[in-house]
Amino acid sequence: MYRDQPNAMAASWVLPLGFEPTLIGVAIHPSRLSHEFAGKTEQFALNIPTADLMTAVHTCGTVSGNDGDKFAAAGLTPAEATEIEAPWIADCVAHIECGVLDRRSWGDHDLFVARVLVVHALDEAFDGFWNVETDAGQLLHHLGADRYAGLGRAYRVNPEDERE
């Protein structure tokens, strides 16, 4: 843990970058404390929240870790990760532990490119696919400003096909 304090960031700009190796990109503004944490430690955890954590996620996106303990402010529980020193958010249904490979400036944000080291998810939330029709699978999506959405139904192109 960097600076002997846990930190959390509401990350809207996250994207998959590759399967082999499994890569993820996260855009972070250089003025954010999370930018310093990810840059100095070269690691981070992506925590996947459900809709019931909307207020906590919004707090993480609007309160600075420079002003105090963001976990406490948001009512979140830090938990020890398995491969990295950065903490998980125990309240989330999935955790993606990442090691930073590269950082590039694009516009006013830096893109952190990271290799996925390990993924943990609750079985009721993810069984190879997100179970969006269950309470555990009600993943929270940021639409901008103070607006969020959850998914309630999954669609398939070939619904008669067996799940792989």
C-alpha positions, 0 to 999 in steps of 0.5 A, a space after each residue: 500500500 502506497 503512502 500507508 493509506 488505501 485509495 479508490 478511484 471511480 474509473 469511467 475510462 477503462 478499456 480492454 486492450 488485448 487477450 494475449 496477454 490480457 491487457 487493460 487500459 485506464 485513463 487517469 488525469 495527472 492531477 489525481 492522487 490515483 495517478 500518483 498511486 498507479 504511477 509510483 506502485 505500478 499496480 492497481 486493482 479494478 473493483 467491479 461494483 454493483 448498483 447498490 454501491 452507487 453512492 459510494 462510487 460517486 463519493 470515490 469520484 468526487 472526494 479526493 484522497 488528499 483530503 482524507 480516507 476515501 474508503 471511510 468517506 465512502 463507507 467501503 471496506 478495504 481487503 488484501 489483494 492476492 498478487 499486488 499490494 493495492 487493496 481490493 474493495 471488499 464490497 465489490 463483486 469482482 476484482 481485477 489485479 493489474 501490473 502497469 506495463 506502460 503509461 502514455 499521455 494522450 490529451 489531458 489524461 495519461 493512459 495506464 496500460 496494465 497486464 491482468 495478473 489475476 481476476 476474482 469474481 463471485 460465482 453468482 455474479 460471473 460464471 464465464 458471463 456476467 449474470 446481469 439478471 441476478 442481484 449480484 450481477 447488477 453492475 454499475 455503469 457511469 453515464 456521466 456527472 451524477 448519472 448511473 445505470 445498471 443492466 437488468 437483462 442479457 440478450 443473445 444472438 442465438 438464444 437456442 445455443 448452449 452456453 460455452 
